[in-house]
Amino acid sequence: MKIRSIRYWRTKVAGSLVVFLCLVQNVFAQSPTTDVPALIPMPQKVAWNKQNFRIEGDKARIIQRIVTNLPEVSINHDEAYILKVNADSVILQAKTPKGLFRGQQTIKQLTFNEGGKQLVAGCTITDWPAFQIRGFMQDVGRNFMSLPMLKEQIDVMAAYKFNTFHFHVTDNPGWRLESKKYPQLSSASSMSRQPGKYYSQEDFLELVNYCNERFITLIPEFDIPGHCEAFRKAFALDSMSDPRVQPILLDLIDELCALVPAEKMPYIHLGTDEVWHSYERPAAGLLDAAVARVKKNGREVIVWRPGQQIDSDKTSITQLWSSNGKPKEGHRYIDSRLNYLNHLDPLAGIVQLYFDRICGVAQGDSLRLGGVLCCWNDNNVSDEYDIIRQNPVYPGMLTYAETSWKGQKVDFGENYLAKLPTPENQLYKEFQEFEARLVRHRDLYFQEKPFPYLKQSHIEWKIIGPFDNGGDLNRSFPVENSVQENYTVDAKNYAWTGPYFGGTIHIRHFFGFPSWFPEKQGTVFASTNIWSPKDQEVGCWIGFHDWSRSGGRRGGPFPQQGQWHNTSPKVWLNRKLIEPPVWKNSGLVEKTEEIPFVDENYFFRKPATITLKKGWNEVVLKVPHGGTSWKWMFTFIPVKIENGQVKEVDELKFSVDK
């Protein structure tokens, strides 16, 4: 994605009426293959008029104004804007430079090339965010990321109207922010991963300013008193209850706040979660003192919930991180409960993010501030960019941009966090419309970046089972011999159900979200038919039970050679078995988080090759579950690779009936 520097625009906003030229040249230029541009996030109100504005060098009239009132805007006026585009002009109005910047991102997406000319699609847009906080978090404490890599993600955030970057800068493997007073914190000897990799204070200030220029607030997190192995190593501490801890932490808070003024960095995150061990428990009063010191420095405090109880804390913002996390009465809160990219696969995970109703409401209020999308790549990596390759970061960011800006209007509870609605449901149609925009952005703006998403909502499956395998994951069932309408096994009748839709299907969701089957184990079979216009070999994403990128190989051990998964699933195409990959790290036990992932999941290894005949092709998958396995799901979706990017295979059709 080519995200042009916005300094030119920012420096031109001083007056009340500004003309800026060639705003979007070679940036976000769409091609006119659809009637209207694919906008993400979709504005709150948009009307198309087909009066496209033509950009003609110095004659281009693109006007932006700071105004005192924005009619029809209901909330979050500081980021709202009104945009009017017709054949004569482009007029962007907002109450603040921040609002103008949000509108500029929309103008970039409205711009397209036609006949060698640049045009801006004619429309009237009135737009505002549903939530005050729309954030993204990276964990650089566990895995250091270079400034260029962080800036790439921040540029994408800015383009899609995020306004918060949560910077988890400390964790067990490393305290990654330099301290002039305590230089031992950044010594290689205190770090268990990427030793000696840290951010100088100059680096940190550069990153804060980079965010600030894009109207993004950076929230640094010192995660204390848990997650502090590197901290304890640096000071040779046996426990976080050591009396030496408090003065050091207070000094570090002062030093951090002295780097950046409060107007640029108004929040400090103090963690407080996952204190599992006795040596992590804080001394009495430690957290109270830390909260008081943050407030003394004129900053707001954010803490995780569930987390340590801080009796004196009456005003902190709580960030919810698990289903056990409940808002603290009277406290503002941020929702991060359903959106850990490290647990999500790219297909079903996007469905979950799209239907994530942040804070359980359609729009925020004085207590429900919004949400932060998190990438907790706990496992060690061999290359820093693997965090982007091995997690659905960019499709996840765009989906969360839609959800957090537009808001989910319908209260459907958790019904669609692990499954798509059925086609007769209006929500299914809305997801299909979003999906079309998502792949459009993939093709336009992410040609050189990992974007593992394909259209999947049209793929039909029928499923039969679960059959009782008695704990024998290798037990055979008659479905393996032929697909019939029904079967009798162990005196019990079974029939196919469905259709179910998606490239990935959760039989039962690993976090307990409503899915298709209540059983906790057994063997199911899934089937579909693929129509191909010709005989051809194509790539295919095939996966079973998707491995999370945290907690080692959670649900391991990793399969041996000759297995797709340790539960012994199988896949047949036209009654011929498709062989699993030759694994680079077969047989690894669960607790192998220091051995980096290389080919474990379907979306970051070479696609399998399948042979489709002209006409209909039968696909059957055997998906057992039990033993140590955590997830119960499968993925099967044809894919082609063009210039390093995944694309749909042309003209294929899917049906449960031929």
N, C-alpha and C positions, 0 to 999 in steps of 0.2 A: 504494500500500500504506500502510495506516495503522499505523505502528509507534509504540506508546505509549512514553513515557519510562519507563525502568526505575529511576529514582532512588527511587521509593516502595518498590519491592521491595528494593533494595540496603540501604536504611536500616533495614529491618525484620529483617535477618538476624542481628543480634547474638546473640540468644538461641538455645537449642537447640531450642525448640518455638515456632513462630510461626504465628499465624492471620492470613491476609490475605484481604481481602474484595473481591469484584467485580474479580478480577485481570484478567479478559479482556473486560470490557464494551466492546462495539463494536470489538473488536480481533480480527482474524483469524476472525471469526464465519462458519463454514461453514453452508450450508443442507443439509438432509437429503435430498439427491438421490442419494446413494450409501449402501450399507449401512454403510460405515465411512469416517471422514475420510481425506482424501488427505494423508499425511504426507510431508514432504521436509525433511531426509533420513529415509529409512525407518529406524526403530530396529533395533538388533541383534536384539532379541527382543521380540515383542509378541503378546499374546493378548487377543482381544476377548470381552467377557462380556455385552454388551447391557444392563448395569445402569447406565444413564446417570445422572449426577449433575446435579441441578437447582440452579442458582444462584438464591438467593432473598434478595437484599439482605443485611441484617445477620445473617440466619440461615445464610448460606452457611458451610460448614465446609471450608475449603481449608487444609491444614496442610503446612508444609515443615519438615524437620528436618535438622540437621547430625548425621551419624552417623560412627562410627569404622570401620565395615566395610560393604562392599557385596558380598554374596555373588553369585557367578556373573559378576562383572565380571573380565575377564582382563587388560586393559591400560588405561593412561591413566585411572587412578582419579580424578584431580583434576577431570576433566570428565564423569565418569560420573554417572548418577542412576538411581534406581528410582522408578517412578510407579505408584500403585495408585488406580484410580477405580472406585467402585461407587455405588450409590444413596444411600449414607449419607455418603460423604466422598471428598475428593481428598487423597491423602497423597503428598508428594514428598520423597524422601530423597536426600542426597548427602553426600560427605565434605567439600566445600568450597562456599563461595558461588558459585564458578564453575560447579560441577556443578548447583547449584540453578538458576542462570540458564539453563543449557542445557535443563533440564527445563521451565522456565517457557515456553520457546519451543514446546515440544511441547504443553503445556497450551493455549496459544493456538490451535494448529492443531486441537486436539481439540474446541474449543468451537463449538457451532452453535446456530442459532435454530430453534425449532419451536413453532408455535402461540403465538407471542409470548413464549415462555420461552427462557432461555438454558440450554443443557445442555452437559455435558462428557461425551464418549463414554466408556462404561465399558470399562476395559482394565487389563491389567498389563503394564508395560514395564520391561525392564532394558536399559540403553543405555549405550554408550561409543563414543568415536571410534576408528577404525582407525589414525589418524595423529595425531602430536603437533602438527604444523603443517598448518593448512588455511587457505591464504591467498589474497588477491586483491591485485593490483598495478595501480596507475594511474601513468602517466607524465605528471607535471605539469611536468617540465622542458621538454618540447616544446610542450605545450599547457596553459596555466594553467587550473585549475578553482577556482571559488569555494568557500568553506567550505560554504555550503548544498548545493551539488552533491555535494561529498565526503561530507557528513553523510548525504545521502540514500542513497548507496551503502553507507556504513558501517551504517546502520540495516537495510538489506537483509542485509548480511553477518551482523549480530547475530541477525536473525530466523532465519537458516538455519545457525547454529552455526559460522560461520567464527571463527577466533581470531587471525588475523594480517592486518594491513594493511601491505603493502609500498609505501612512499611514495617513488617515484623522483623526487626533488625537484630534481635538476640534470641538464642535458643541453646539447647545443650551443646551442639557442635561448635558454636562460635558466638562470641560477643563482637558483632561486626562493625561497631561504631567506635572510632578512635576517641580516646580520652587523653588530653594533654596531661592531666593530673595523675592519671593511673595508666601509663602506657603499657603495663603488663597485660591489660585486657585484650590488646590486639597482638600479643605475641603468638608466634606459631605454636609454642608449647601449651597454650591454653585451649587450642582448637583441635577437635577430632576429625574434622573434614576441611578440605581446602585450607590447610594451615597457613597462617599469615595473610589470608585474604580478608580485607576489611575496607571500610570506607573512611577515608580521612575526613577531618572536619570540613575541609574545602570541598571534597566530593559531596558530602551531605548537603552543604549549602548550595552547591550547584544543582543538586537534585530537587531541593525545595524550590529554588527559583525556577527551574524548568517546569515544575508543576504549576507554580504560581502564575507564570506567563500564560499558561493554558487554562487558567481559572480552575485549577485542581488543588485541593488542600491536601498536603501530605500529613498523615498522622503517624508519628513514630511510636513503636511499641518496645518498651523494656518489659519482657515477660518475666515477672517475678512473683513469688519466690520459687515456684517450680520452674522447670526448663532452664536451670541456671548452672548446669555442670561446668560450662566454660568459665563462668563468673567464679565459681568455687575454686576451680583449678588456678585461675590467675592469682588468687589471694591465699591459696593453700588453706581453704576453709573446709572443715568437715561437715558443717551444717549451716543452713541459712538462719539458724537461731543464734549463731555466734554474735556477740555484742559488737564486733567490728563491722558487721554488715550495714547497720543503719547509717552511720556517718558516711560510708562510701557511697551508698545509694543516694543519699541526699545531695552529696557533692555532684554525682553524675546527673541528677535531675537539674541542679543549678547550671551545670556546664552545658547541658543540652539546651536549656531555655535561653542561655546567654548567646547561643549561636544564631538564633532566629527570633525576631520580634513576634509578639503574640498575634498581631494582625495577620502575619503570614503563616503562623503555626499555632493555631488556637487550642489544639487538643494534644494531650499526652496520654498514651495508653499504657497502663501498668500491668496488664495481664491478669494475674492472680488465679489462673485456672490450673487444673490437673496437678494438685499437690498430693502425689500418691505415696511418697516415702517420708519417713521420719526426718531424714536429713534435709528435706525441702521445707519443712514446717517453719514458719517465721517466728521470731521472738515476739512476745506480746508488745503491741504498739508499733511494730515495724511498718505495717501497711497503713495504719492511721497517720504516721509521720510522713510517709511517702505521699499520700493523698494531700495532706496539709501543705507539703512543700510545693507540689504542682500548683495548687491554688495560690500560694504565696507568690509564685511566678506569673500569676495572671492567666493561667491556662485552665481549661476544662479537663476533668479526669474521665477516662473511659476504662472500664474493667470488664472482663469476661464473666458471664454467668451461664452455667454453674461456675462458681469461683469461691475464693475465700471470703468469709464474712468480715466486713469492716464496720465495726459498730458506730464509729463517728461519722461515717459517710452518709450524708443526707442528700447529696446533689449530683453524684456521678451519673454518667451515661452508661448503661449496661448493654453489652453486646452479647446476644444470645447465640450459643454455638452448638447446642444439641437439643434434642426433643425434651430433655429434662430441664432445659433453661426456660424459666418463666420470668416475665417482666417483674422487676422489683416495684412494689406499689409506690406510685407517685414519681418514679424515675423515668426519664426519657430512655428510649432504647433503640438499638440497631439490631436488625434481624440477619443472622448468618446461619440459620439452622438447616436449611435445605440445599445448600449450594456449594458443597465442597467439590471442586473440580477433580481432585485427586481420587475421589471415589466414583466419578461418573464416566461412563463410556460416552462416545460422541453422539450416539443416536438416541437411545432412551434418555440419556442425560440432558439433551437439549429439550426434549419433551418436559422433563421435570422442571428445568429452569423456566421454560415458557409458562408453565402453569403454577409456578411458585407465586402464591399470593402474599407478597411481602407484608409482614406484620399482621397478616390476616385481614387486611382491609384494601379497599380500592385506591385510597390515597392516604397520605400521611396526615398527621396533626401535631399538636404541641408535644405529645409523648411519643408517638410512633414516627421516628425520624426517617426511617428508610432501611436500606440493606447494604451489605458488603459481600460481594462474590469472592470466595477464598480459594487460593491454590496452595494447599498444604502438601507439597511433594516431600513427604517425610523421608523417603528413601534416598540414599546417595545416588548421584548421577556421575557419569563419566565425562559428560560435556554439558556446560551450563544450558545450552539451548535445548537439551533434551526435555527440560521442564515444559517448554512450549510444544515440542514434538509429541511428548508422551502423555499430555493432558489436553483436553479439548478447550484450550485457553481462548483462542480467537472466536470460534463459533459460540463458545459459552459467554464471552464478553458481549457479543452482539445481541445474543438472546436476552441477557440480563439488562442490557441497555434498553431494550424494548419494554421489558417487564417493569423496570424501576422508573422509567420516564413516563410511559403510558399508563401503567397500573392495570391490574386485572379487575375488571368491573364486576364479574360474576362470582358469587360465593359458592364454590363447589367443594369446599373442604379440601381433603387430600385425595379426592377421587381420581385425579388425572396426573398424579405425581409419578406413577409407575406404569401408566398405560394411556394410550390415546383414547379420546371419546370415539363413539361409533359415528359413522358417516352421516346419519340423520340428525346428529347433534350440531347445532350452530357453532359450538366451540371447535369441533373438528374442522369445519370450513374455515374458521378464523385461523387455526393453526396451519392449514394448507396454504392460506394466503401469506402468512408470515414466512413459511418454509420457502415459498417461491422467492420472496424478497431476500431471504438469507442466502440462498445459493446464487442469486444475482450478485450480491455483494462479494461472495467468495470468488466469482469469476472476474469481477471488475477490479477489485482492490487488493486481493490476497494472492496474486499469481506467484509470488516469491516467498510466501509464508505458509506454514502448516495450517490448513483449515479442513480438518477431517469431518466433513459433513456431506451427505448425499440426500436427495429427495427420497423419503422413505414412507410417507403416509399412505401411499397407494398400494403398498405391498401387502397382500392378503395371506393369512395363514389359517389352517384348521389344525386343531390340537386334539389329541386323544390321550386319556389317562387322568391322573397318574395311576399307573399299574403298581401294585405292591411288589417290590423287588426283594422284600425280606432282608434288606441290607446287602444283597448281592448286586453290586452295580453292573456286573457283567451279565446278569441274567438276560436271556433272549426272550422275545415276545413275538407273536405271529405277525405283527406289523412289519417286522424286518423282512418277511418273505413276500408280502404283497399288501397293497393298500385296498382294504375293503371298507364297506360302510360301517360295520360293527364287528365286535369280537366278543367271545366269552373266554375269560381267563380265570381260573380258580373259582369257577361257578359264579362269577360276577360278569355282568354285561357292560360293555364299553362301547361308546359311539363318539364320533368326531363332533367337536363343537367349534363355533366360530361364525364368521371370520373374525380374526384378530389382526390388527394393522400395525405395521412398522418393520423396519429392518432389524431392529433388536426387540425381543419380547422378553419381559420378565414373567416367568412362571410364578414366582413368589419373590417379593422385593426384600432385599437384605436389610432395609431399615423398617420393614413392616408397613410400608404404604400400601393402600388397597391395590391388589393386583388380581390376577385371574383365578388363582387356585389357593385354597386355604391350607392344603397339605404341606407338611414340612419336609417330606422326602418321598421318593418313589421315582418312577421312570415315565416320562411323557414322550410322545412322538409328535412332531410338527411336520406339516406338508404344505407345499404350494406347487403351482405349475408356472413355468416361465415360457412365454412365447417369444421366439426369436425369428427375425425376418430372414435369417440365412444360417448356414452352418458356420460356426465361428468359435474361436477360443477367446475368452474374456477373463479378466481378473475378477476375483471375488473376495470380499471380506467375509471370513468365516471365524467365528469365535464362540467360546462357551465359558460363561461364568466370569468374564472380564476381571482381570487382576487390578486391584486398587494400587495406587502408587504411594502407599503408606503402610506401615506395620509389616514390612518385609513382603513376603508372598502370602498375604493373609488368606487363610483357607487352604494353605499348601499341605503337602509338598507340591512343587511344580511337577508337571507330568514328565514321565520317562519318554525316551524316544519311542515313536510308534503310537503315542497317545495324543489326543487333542487336549485332554484335561485329565486330572487324576480320577475323575468320576467315570471315565471310559465312554464318553459320548461318541457317536458316529454320524456320518453324513453320506447320503447316497444321492447321486444324480443319474437319473435313468437306470436305477438299480445297480449302479457301479459305485463302489466305495471311493470317496475322495480321501487321499492319504494326508495325514497331518504334516506340518512342517518338520524339518530337521532342526531341533532346538539347539541354540547356542549354549544354554545353561540348563540342561535337563536335570530333573530330580532334586532341585534345591529345596531345602526345608523352609518352613514358614519364616523363621527368624533369621532372614538373610538380607536385612535392609542395607547393609554396607556393600552388597554386590549389586551394581547398577542394572537396571532393566535394559534389555537390548531388542528382544523380539517377542515379548510375552503376550502382547495384545494385538489384535488384528489390524488396528489402525496405524501402528508404527512399524509393522513388518511388511515385507513384500506381499502383495495379495496372492492368494492361491490362484492357480490357473484351472479353469473349468472349460469343458467342451460342450457347447450348446449345438444341438442339431436344429435344422430349420423346422419351425413349427413348435409344438408344445414339448416341454421337458419337465419331467417329474422330479421334485426335490423332496427328500424325506430326511428328517433329523431325529436321532435318538438322543434324549437329554435326561440322563439319570441325575439323581441328586441324593446326597447322603454322605456319610463319613465325615471328613474334616471340612468339606466344602462350605463356603460362606454364601456365595451368590448362586442363584438358580435362574439362568437366563441363556439366551442364544442369540447369535447374530448370523445372518446370511443375506448378503446383498452384492450383486454384481457391481464392478467398479472398473473404470479405466483411469490411467494416469496420463495427463497431458502437461508437459513442461513442469513436472514435479508436483502437480496439483491433482487431487482426486476429482473425477467427474462421473456423471451418470452414463451408463452404456445406452446408446441411442436405440429407440424403438422397441425396447423390451416391454412386455406386458406380464402382469401377474394375476393369477386367479386360483381360487381353491377348487374350481371346477373347470375342466377343459372346455 
